[in-house]
C-alpha cells in the first residue's frame, strides 16, 4: 500500500507541475532539471537554495559567454563561441573556491539551461526561466515531504 500511495502522490505532483508549467508557459524540462537537482544536491531547503544559487550563477555565466562571444571580432568566425567559453569557464575553478559557489556541477546545469533555452537577453524570458527553476525545487520539496509523510503514516499503522 505504501508504494501505491507514494506512486500516486508522485504522479499527482508531476501532473500538477506539468499543468502549471504549461498554463504559465514555463519551460517544463527546466522545471524537471531543478526537481532532479533537489535530489542530487541534498534534499533540504538549505542545500536547495545553495544549488539554485549555483545553477543561477551558471546561467549568468551563459549570459556572459554569449555577451563575450558577441563582442569578439567577426574574423574569428566559428571559433568565437568556443573562445568565449574558454575565457569564461577558465574562471570557474577560481570562482568555485568560494564556499557558497563551490558546486561546479550546478554551474554546468545553469549553463545547460541557458544554452538549452538560449533565451533572448530580456527580463521576461529570464524571469520565466527562473520561475521554472524555483517551481522545480518547490515541487521536489513537496514530493519529498509528501512521500516521507506517507512512509511515516504507513509505518505507524499496524500490519493487518
N, C-alpha and C positions, 0 to 999 in steps of 0.2 A: 504494500500500500504506500510505503514511503516513496518508492521510486515513481509510482504513478502520480502522487501528489507533487513531487519535485518536478517531474517532466511537464505536468500541466501548468505549473507555475512558471517554469522557464519558457514554455511555449507561449503562454499568455503575455508575458512581459516582452518577449521577442516580437510578437504580433503587434502589441501596443507601440513598441518602439518604431516599428516599420510604418504603422499607421500614422503616428505623429510625424515621423520624418517625411513621409510623402505629403502629408497635409500641409506641412510648413515649408515644403520644398527644400529640405535639408538634404545633405549628401549621405545616404544611408550607409554606404560602405565606410565612410569616415566615422560614423557613429559606432559601427562594429569594431573598427580599429581601436577606438577608445575603450569599448567594452572589454575587448581582449586585453588591453593594456592594464586595466584594473586587476585582472587575474595574474598577469605576468609580473607586475611590479609591486605586489604586496597586499592587496585586498583590504586596505584600510583607507579612511579619508585622508590621513596624513600622507601616506605613500602615493595615493592617487593624485593629490594636489601637487606633489613634487613631480610625479610623472607628467601631469598635464603641463606644468611649467616647462619641463624639458622638451616635451613634444612641441609646445608653443615656441620655444627657443629654436628648435629645428625648423619649424615653419617660417619663422622670421629669418633664419639663415637662408632658406629658399628664396625669400623675397630679396635678400641682399645679393645672393648669387645671380638672380635674374637681373637685378639693377646693375651689378658689376658687369655682367655679360653685355648688357645694352650699352654700357659706357666704354667698352673696349673697341679698338679700331676695327672697322669693317674688313680690313685687309686680312684679318686673322681667319675669316671665313668660318668653316665648320669647327675650328678649334676654339672659338670664342667661349662657348659654354663650358667645355672641359677645362679651359684655363681659369674661368671664374670659379668653377667647382674646386679646382686645385687650390686656388688662393684662399677661398673661404674655409674649406674643410681642413686645411692645414692649421688653422687656428683652433680647431676643436679639441685637440689634446690639452692645450693651454686653458681653454675655457672650462673644460671638464675638471680641472683641478679645484674649482670652486665646489664645496661640498653640497651646494644646492643644485648646481648644474652638472653633476657628475654622471648622469645617466646617458651614456653615449647611444645605446640602442633607442632610447626615447627620442633623442635628437634626430636619429635617422628615420624614425617613424614620422616625425614632423616634416622631414624632407620628402618622404614618400607621399604624405598627404598633400604638400604643396605641389610637387611635380605631378602627382596623380590628378589633382583637380585643375592645376595650372590656372588659377583664377585671375581675373583682371585685378590689378592693384588698386582697388577701391574699397571703401569702408563696408558697403553692403555685402559683397561676396565674402569678405574676410570674416565679418560677423556671422554669416551663415555657416561658415566652416567651423568657427569656434563654438557656435551653438550646437552643431553636430557632435563635436568633441566632448563638450560638457555633458550633453544628454547621454552620450555613450557611457561615461563614467557614472552618471546618476542611475541609469538603467542597470549597470553592472552591480552597483551597490545595492539597489533594490532586489536584484536577483539573488545576490549573495545573502542578504539579510533574510529574504523570504525562504530560501532553501534551508538556511540554518534554523529558522523558526520551525519549519516543517519537520526537520530532523529532531529537534528538541521535543516537539509535541508527540511525535510517533515513538520516541524513546521512553517518554513518560507514561504512555498507555500500556496497560498490561497485555501480554500476549493472550490471544484467545484460542 
